[in-house]
Amino acid sequence: MEGRLAHLQSELDRIHAEQKNLSLVTRQVAGRQFYLAVHRRSVTGQHSLRWRMANMKRGGHLAWSEMPQLFAAQPHQLRDWYRRINETALMLNESEVRMRGSVRWLLQHQDASSSDVAGSEASNV
């Protein structure tokens, strides 16, 4: 089970790196009005990409439903690029949730298995 856990954790780390890279790419757009930021929830460990306005110091998260209208105001090639980036961000967010859930499930069951083994060894003494 430990090998499986290491593999899942490695995949989760890869997803987090891809989220960070995608965020960095959107910050490099000249004259950008918005960009992707990695939001981290300390309680759950969740990492998710969110659109933010470029001209706001704190806050300024944009709803996913607002993005098509903002993309439409961009030049044709940039609009298409943003749409592809948006699709990738949504896919990475979904992958992160699934992978983090898999890691959590395996950890919980690994702990339960360890308890079961320790309990059965104690009763065999």
Summary of the structure (lengths in Angstrom):
residues: 125
radius of gyration: 20.1
end to end distance: 25.9
largest distance: 74.6
contacts: 309
relative contact order: 0.15
helix: 66%
strand: 13%
